[in-house]
Amino acid sequence: MSAVIEEDNQYTGAQAALPVVVVGTGPVGIHFVEALLQRSPATPVVVFGDEPWEPYNRVKLAGVMTGEETVTGIQNRLKLKTNHHVVQHHNCEIVAIDRENKQVIDRHGHSQAYSQLVLATGSSPNIPNIDGIHQAGIFTFRNLDDVQQLIARRVHSRRTLVLGGGLLGLEAARGMQSHDTEVFIIEYANHLMAQQLDDEAASLLQQNIGSRGIQIILGDAVKRITGNGEIDGVELNSGRTLSCDTLIVATGVHPNLELAREAGMAVDHGICVNDQMQTSDTDILAIGECAEHRNKLYGLVAPGLRQADIAARCLSGDVSHYTGSQMATRLKVVGVSVFSAGRTDENNANSQLHTLIWRSHSNNQYRKLLLLRNRLVGVIAYGDWDEVNRIQTDIQQPCYIWPWQRRRFISSGNLWSEQKAARVHEWPANAVVCQCTGVTRGTLTQAIAGGHSCMDALIKQTGASSVCGNCKPLLADLLGGTVTEPEKNHRTLVCTSCIALLAALTLLFMPSIPFADSVQTGMQWDILWRDSLVKQITGFSLLGLSIGASLISLRKRARPVRFGSFSGWRCAHALCGVLIVVVLVAHTGLRLGHYLNFYLMLSFIGLLLAGGIASGAIGLQHALPQMMVKKTREMSLWAHILLLWPLPALFGFHVFKTYWF
């Protein structure tokens, strides 16, 4: 990937419509353009980037630093069709916005008119006000230029100090270790990654980093940088001095607001936007790290990509609203998985959070759940955890954590049993698989069905796993999963399910059928309940149908009767259930009875409900989330077993009572 100034299909003012102009070629700006063109392919777009590089994935810069990625491997070029109307300008910084004439001016003095302007200007490194900060040998770690300078610097650096113990600082420290460079991390807080981890998780991380030969200084800060034009050391607040030849500043970032501020737009900590990502000028939108939505800034890629989608929908004529994003961090830090999401303020004096903790000292793993009224609102994890994606999806609800789940977590570190751990293709269609891009399981399944059935094609089509790559194993699992086909005779099962459920509700809530007012009534329907012979016929028919319905268990377990398909037996079982409903109404007239008769009727009604739910779940399993189908079938099976146990005894007492009295 070389430094370029690129123009594709140069846009001219002679075209009928003014273009949408995008300032910023980071992941959020590129994602916006692709999302807009997906909805409105004919929209003219002009893109400006101030870096002399083709668009690249900033999230993977640490990988380039450590040698795990190549510069070519992190490129993030626009995916364009041959008949696109997109012009790209790289190494072309926008220096002013002329809102009155609706145009932007680049650093060469050229102007470009716009219909709508989208600012995806990102953020810049915070440079602390320290005496001597502007000497040679001091670097930041934010863009590809920084990485190239650091890679060149580490060849002859003997001691490097990293100011900041956040993610970028840790990755910069690891990347500078080549060529026997001595590396120190200086962090003002009392533990590393203070915004994401608690003390215990940070302690495990510190041990891991220390085992790699990186020295860590906590609770201290640089007071002064020494040197005569080039750094030769630092003096800390504690009075300690350290010699060094290189200092990397990784003390956070601040949004790039200069364009918006100088154009007279509303700014605070970021560029103020509404739920449609519009700024105080409705023709100008802001997305990503530069945007402040509802007094909140998001310094992560995933919320920016979501904002880009909302902005694209709004500009293409759809009604869409951005209501905020769940703060979640899921990364590999010096080779170890670290996950943090939701609230982590359990130490707050006013906090009502309840915590559950699991540790594995042998594997150096640590997991903490934070609950508010038994609902999951926060999580911290250090080390690999197969349930992370499901946890991150559930925390957005937030979901209820049952007592048996709490016990399982404390003992095993997992909320769900292995038997209930669904594969990705069993997730609900709206479950998010790629947390960076917000791609759901349903979107991925549709892409696979559309022919994108290999990893590269699926990533290119959906954008999933194109940012950090952590969800690639989930995509692999999905590609190996099976799409459930409709069950044979599924329409019959759905119909019998509806009949059984309706019958059970009728038996419970409908009034009984009255006896005839007079023997002179033309139709003597009550003969069904007054005539002893008819009662015996319907009663023994009910007994026979119940025995017939139970024969399906023999088809499962008795080898000599395994003739015919199981789906056929199941369909016959469901039809027996429907006939039982008809005969039961004829035998009882919707009367629940008293004493043992009442319990016998409740058993029948419970069996109808359980069977109807199971039949519906099986009949609709091709259209429902597989985990829901699995849970429903398990619950209905146990309900069947519990309700069937007392049925023979109740039947026997009922027959005995009838003939005795």
N, C-alpha and C positions, 0 to 999 in steps of 0.2 A: 504494500500500500504506500504509494508515494505522495508527496506533497503536490497538489494540483490546483489549478483554477479551471473549473469545469462549467460548461454551458451546454445544456441539452435542448435542442429545438428552441432556439432563442425566441423569447416572447417579444412581440412587437405591439405597440399601441394601436396598430391597425386592426387588431382583433376586436370583435364586437364587445366582448365582456372584459371588464377589468379583472385581473387575477386575484386570487387569495395569496397574500404574501406571508411567508413564514420566516421568522428570524430565529435561527438556532437549528443546528444539525445534530444535536444530541439524540439519545434514544427516544425522548418524548416528542421532539419536533419531527423526527422521521416517522414515528408511529402515527402522529396526527395526519401527515400527508397520505400515508398508505390507507388509513381509515377513511379519510375524506374521499380519496379516489375510488375506494371500494364501493362507496355509496353514490358518488357522483363522478363517474369516470371522465366526463367531458369537461370538468372544472379546470380552468387554467390555474396553475400554481407556480409561484416563483419562490425559491428557497435561498436564503442567505446564511452562510456560515463564516465565522471569523477565523477559524483555524485553517492552516494550509494542508489539510488532510481530507481525504474522503471520509464520510461519516463512519464513526467507529463506536463500539460498545464500551462506554466509560467504566461500566461495572467490572469488566475483565482486565482493566489496566494492571491490577495487582498480579494477575497471572502472567502478563508480559514481563513484569518486573522480576518475578521469580523464575521465569523460563518455562512455565507451564503452558503459556499461550504464545503465539506468534503475532506480530503486527498484522499480518494478512488475516490471521484467524479471527481477529476481533472486529473486522470491518463490518459495517452495518449499512450497506448501500441501499438506496431506495429500490424496491421491487416494482419495476415499471413495465407496462405493456408497450408494444411497438408504436401504438397510435396515441401515446400520452401527450399531454399539453403541459409539461413540467420543465422549468428552467432552473438549473442549479448553479449557484455562485459560491465557490469556496474561496477561502482567504480574502473575503470581501466583507469587512465589518460594516454594519449599519451604525451610523454615528448620530442620526437625528430622525425624528418623526415630525412631519409637517401635517398636523391633524386637519388644518383648515383646507388644504388642497388634497388631502388623503394620499400622501406619498411618503416614502422613506428615502433618505439620502445616505449613500455609502461613503466610505472614507476617500474615494476617488472623486467625489463631488457629483456622481451620477444619481439621478432620481428614478424611482420606480413607483408608479401609481398602484393603488390597491382598491379592491372593493371591500375586503375585510383584511385585517392585519392580525396575525397570531404571533404573540411573543413567547418564545420558548428559550429564553436567554440563560436559564440555569443559574448557577451560583459560582462564586469565586472563593478562594481560600482566605480564611481570616489570618491577617498578619498582626500579631500582638505588638503593642507599643513597648518594645524593649530597646534599651540603649544598645546600639551596635547592630541592629537587626538588618541593616542594608549592606552589610559587608559581603565580599565574595565568599563563596563556599556555603551559602545558605540557600536552601531550595524548598519548594513546595511540592506536593504530590497530588496533582489534580487532573492533568491532561497528558496527552501523548508526548508533547514537548518535554514536560517534566520527567517523564519516564525515561526518555532517551538521554537526557542530561544525567540522570541518576545512574543509569546503566554504565555510562562512560565514566562517571565519577568514582564508582565503587572499585574500579580497577586499581587505583592508587590511593584509595582512602584507607588509613590505618585505624582510625577511630571515628565512628559516626554516632551522633546523638540524634534521637528522634523526640521531638517535643509534641507530646500528645499520645495518650494510650487508648484511643478509639480504634475503629476498624482500620482506617487508612494508615494510622501510625503503626499498628502491629504488622500490617502487610508490608509497609515500607521497611520496617526493621528486618523482617525476614528476607526481603529482597536484597538488602545491603550486606548480608552475611557472606556473600561469595568472596573469594580471595583472602580469606582469613581476616576480614575486617572485624574489629571489636565494636559491638553495637550496644548502646544504652537507650532505654526508653525512660523518659521523664514525664510523669503524669501528676497533675495537680490534685486530682481526687484520691480517695483512699483505696480505690481498687480500679482495675482495668475495665474498660467498656462500661463506665458508670451509668450510662443512659439505658443500657440493655440488660445488664446482669446484676444479680445481688452479690453479696459478699462471698457466699460459698461457691457459686459458679465461677466468679472472678478468681477465687483462690485456686481452683482447679486449672483455670486457664493460665494463671501466673506460673504454676508449677510446670505446665507443659512448655511454656515459652522459656522459662529458666533452664529446662533440661536441654534446650537447643543452644545454650551458650549465650543467650541474650540477657543482659543485666537490666533490672527494673528498679526504678526509684519512684516511690509513691509519696503522695502528700507533700510534694515540693514543686517548685517552679523556677524558671530561669529569671534571674534578676537583671543580669547584665551579660552582654556578649563581648568578649575581649578579642583584640586583634588590631592590626594596623592596616586596615583596608581589606584584610583577609582573615577570616575567623581562625583563632588558635585555641579558644576555650570559652567556658561559660562560668558564671558565678551564680549559685543558687540562693534562694531566699534563706535557706538554712545556714548559709555561710560556706558551704562546701564548694570547691572549685573542681572542674573537670576540664582536662585538655581534650581537644578534638580538632579535626581538620574539616569536618562536614557536619552541618546541622540541617535536619529536615523538619520543617514546620507543618504539623498536621493537627491544628487546633480548631478544626471545624470550618464551616463555610458561611457565607452570607449571600442572600439573593442579589442578582444583578438588577438593580432598579434604575440605573442612571438614565436609560432611554425614556422610561415612563415618567420619571420625576421631571426631567428637562422638558418633556412634552406637556407638562401640566396635568398629568393624570393623578388620580388618588392613589397614594402609596402610604404604607405604614411600615411594618417589618418586611412586607413584600408588596407586590402589586395587588391591590384589592380587587377581588372578583366576586361575582354573584354565582348562583347555582348553575347558570349557563356558561360560566367561565368568562363572562363579559366584564371588562373593566369599566371605569366611570365613563369611558367613551364606548358606546355600544357597538361601534364598528371595529373595536380592537379587543381581542381576547388575550388572556395570559394563561399558560399552563405549565405545570412542572414546578421545579424548585423556586422559581421566581414568583409564583402565584400565592397569594394569601387568601384563603377561603374561610369565611366565618372566623376570622381572627386566628387562624391556624396555618402554619407552614408545614409542609411535608418535605423532608429531606431525603426521601426514598424514591426509587424508580417506579414501583408499582402504583402508588397514588397518581403519579404524573401520567402514566400510561392510561389510567382510568379517566383522568381529566381530558386527555387527548381524545379518547373515544367520545366523551360527552360533547366536547367542542366540535368534533367532526359531525356528529348527529345534528347538532343545532344548526351548523352552517349548511347542512344538506336539507334542511327544512323539517326535520323531526322535532318533536317536543321531548326534551330530555333534561334531567336535573342531576347535578352532582351534590350529594348530601354528605360527603366526607368519606374518609377511608379509615379502616382499622390499622393502627400502627403495628407493623410486624416486621421483625428482622430475622431473616433466615440465611445464614452464611456459613462459609468455611473459613475459620480463622486459624491460621498456621496449621492447616490440615485437619482441624477438628470442627465438627458440626456444632453450631451455636444457634439457638432459636429463642426468640423473645417476642411476645405478642400481648396486646391489651394492657391492662393495668398492672403495675408492679410496685404500687405505693403502699404496701402493707405496713410499713414502718411509720406511716403518717398517723399522727395522734388521733385524727378523726376517722381513720379508716375502719370500716366494718368488714374487711376482707378476712376470710378464713383460708388458711393455707394447708395444703397436703404436700408432703415431701417424700421422695423416694431416692435412695442412694445406692450405688454399687461401687464400693471401694476397690474391688478387684479390677473393674473395667473403667474406673474413673468416669463414671456417669452420674448425672445429677438431674433431677426433674422436680419442678415445683408447679403446682396448680394453685390458682387464687380464685376463690369462690365468693360470690356475693349472694346471699340467700340461696345457697346450694346451686347457683348457676355459674358456669365457667366464664370468668371475665379477664383472666390473665394467665400467662404461662411462661416459664423460664426453663430452658433445657440445655444441658451441656453434654455432648456426645450424640451418637446416632440414635434415632428413634423412628421406628417405622410408622408410628401413628401421627407424625407431625402434620401431614397434610390434612388428615381428618380433624385433628385438633384445631388447626387454623381455620377450617371451614366452620366448625361448630362454635368457635369463639365469637364469630360474627353474629350468631343468633340472639343471645348466647343460649347454649343448651343446658338442660338440667342434668346434674350429676347425681345418679341414684346411690343409695347407701352401699349396694353391692359393688358398684363401680369404684367407690371410694376405697372400700376394703381391698379390691383387686389392685388398685393403683399403689396403695401403701405396701402391698406384699410383692407385687411383680413389676411395678412401674408402668403398667398399661391400663387403660380404661376399658378395653374390650378384650374378650377372650380370643384366642387364636382361631377358634372355629368361626367366630363372628367377624373376624378381620376381613372385610370385603376387599376383593381385588378391584382395581380401578374401574373396570367395565361394569361393576355392580354399584358404583356410586350413583347418586341422583344426578340427573342431567344438568342441574344448575350448580353442582359442586365444582368449586374452582380447583383445577389441577395445577396450573401454572400461576403461582401467586404473584409473580413479577408482572405478567401481561394480563392477568385476569381471565385467561382462556378456560372455559368450563369443559367438563367431561362430555356434555352434549355436543359442543362445537367440535371437539376432537373426533367424536364418533361419526358425526356427519362428514367430516373431512376424510376419514378412513373409508366410509361407505362411498365417497365420491372418487375413490381411486388413489388417494394419497396414503398408501399402505406401507411405506418404508419411513424410517426415522427422518431422513433429510427432507423428504417431500412433505411430511407432516409438519415439521418445524417451519419450513418455508411457507406453507399454506396458512398456518394458524398463528405463527409467531411464538408458540409455546416453546419453552426451553431456549429461547434466543437471547436471554439476558444473562442470568447467572448459571443456568444449566443444571441446577439442583433437582429439577423435576424430570430430567431425562429418564431415570429408572421407571418413573410412573408412566411415561409415554411408551417405554418398552413393554411394560406390563399390559398397557392398553392394546398395543399392537398384537400382543400374544393372546389377548382375551377373546372371548366368543360373544357374539351378539345373539341374544336369546330369540329364538323363533317362536311363533305362536304355538301353543300346545294343541295337539290333535283334539278335535271336538271342543275347542275352546268356547265356541258360541253356545253350545249346549250347557257347558259348565257355568257360563255367565248367566244364562237364562234361569237355570235351576237355582243359582245363588240368589238372584233377585226374588224368585218365588219363595225360597226358604226364609230369607230375611223378612219379607213382607208377611209371611204366614206367622213367623215368631212374634212379630210386633202386633199382628192381629189378635193372636191368642192372648197376649199380655194386656192389651189395652182396649180391645173392642168389647162391648157388652155382649152377654150371652144371647143366643137365639131364643126367643120366647116360645113357650108352648102355645098350641092353638087355643083360641078363646072358647071354642065350642066344638063339640063332636060333629056338628052339622057343617063345619067348614069344609069347603070342597076339597082342598088339598091338605091331607093330614101329615104334614112333614114331621111332626113330633113323634110319629111312630118309630122313628129312628132311636128315640131315647126311652119310649114307654114299653115297646114290645121286647120281651125277653129274648126271643129268637134272633131278632135283628141286632140287638145289643151283643149277643154272642158272636154273630157273624162278623160284625165290624171289629169286635174285640180281638177275636182270633186272627182276623185279617191283619190287624195292627201288629200282633205278635209275630205272625209269619213274615211280614214285610221287614220288621226290625231284625229278625234273624237273617233274612236275605241280605239286608244292607250290611250286616256285620261279616258276611262271607268274604268281603274284600280283604280282610286280614288274613284269611286262608290263602288267598291268591299271592300275598306277599311272602308268607312264611312256610306254607305247606307245598313241598315239591310236587306231589301227585296231582294237585289241582292247578298247576301253572299252565293251563291252556288259554288261548286267546291273549290279546294284548292287554297290558295293564291299563292303558287309556280307555279301552272298551269296558273293563271292569269298573273303572272309576266313574265312567259315564252311567253305567247301570246302577251304581251305588247312589249317584246323585238323583237319578230318576226314581229309585226306591224312596228316597227322601221326599220327593214331591208327592208320591202316592201315599206315604205316611201322613203327610199334611192333610190330604183329602179325607182319608179314613179317620184321622184323629178328629177333624171337625165333625164328620158324620157321627162319630161315637160319643162325642162330648157336647156338641152344640155350643162350643166356645166356653164351656163351664170349667173352671179350674178345679172345682171340688174342694174337699176339706181333708185335713189330716194327711194320711198317707197318699190319698188320691192327688192332693195338692202338690206334694213333693214329686210324685210320678210325673205330673204335668210339667212341673218346673224342669225336670230332667229332660223331657222331650223338647221343651222350648230352648233350653241351653244347648242341646245337641243340634237343633235347627240353626241357632245363631252361629255356633262354632263351625258347623258344616257349610253354611252359606258364606261365611267370611272366607274360609279356606277355598271353597270352590271358585269364588270370585277372584281371589288372589292368583290361583293357578290359571284360570282362564284369561287373566289380564297380565300375566307375568312378562309378556313381551313388551308391554307398554309401561310397566311400573319399575321403579328402582329395585334391583335384585335383592339388596339388603332388606328392603321393606317386605318383599315377597317371602324371603327366607324367615324373617322374624314372625310374620303373620302365620305361615304354615306351621312353624314350631309351636306357637302359642295355641293355635287351633287344635293341633294334635294332642297337646297336654290337656286341653279342655275336653276333648273327646274322651280321653282315657279316664279323667276324673269323673265325668258325667256318666260314662258307661258302667263303671264299677257298681253303683247302687241300683242300676236299672233291673237286672234279673231279680234281685230280692224284692224290689217294689212291685214288679210285675207279679211275682209269685204271691205276695200278700194280697194284691188286688184280686187275683183270680180266686184265692182261697176264701177271702172275705165274701166275694160275690156268691159262691156256691154254698158257703156255710150258712149265710143269712138269707 
